[in-house]
Amino acid sequence: AQPLVIATTNTADPQPVQFWAGNQQVLQLNPAGTKAPAWSIQRDTGGDRRGHYAVDLQAARDTATQVASGDYSVIGGGRLQHRQRRLQHHRRGRLQHRQR
């Protein structure tokens, strides 16, 4: 079997790969690069820029700052969360703040 390959041909200004279900975006893979949001994964396009190598899979946010904005930060689900420090993670929940 052959793997599914999704690629952008515009190497001067690579664009994110977006996955849609019906008329709703369900996932976005941001292209490679040296600064945020490069290499990040996000559930939708709402909110502020994600951090470099960040993963943001939360379902909802009330403000633009409720995103995985720190480099290497992860929000694995839930809603209304912030991740601003490097190397942080949160699996699920609501309005929880964790700093190192």
Secondary structure, 3 states (H helix, E strand, C coil): CCCCCCCCCCCCCCCCEEEEECCEEEEEECCCCCCCCCCCEECCCCCCCCCCCCEECCCCCCCCCCCECCCCCEECCCECCCECCCCCEECCCECCCCCC
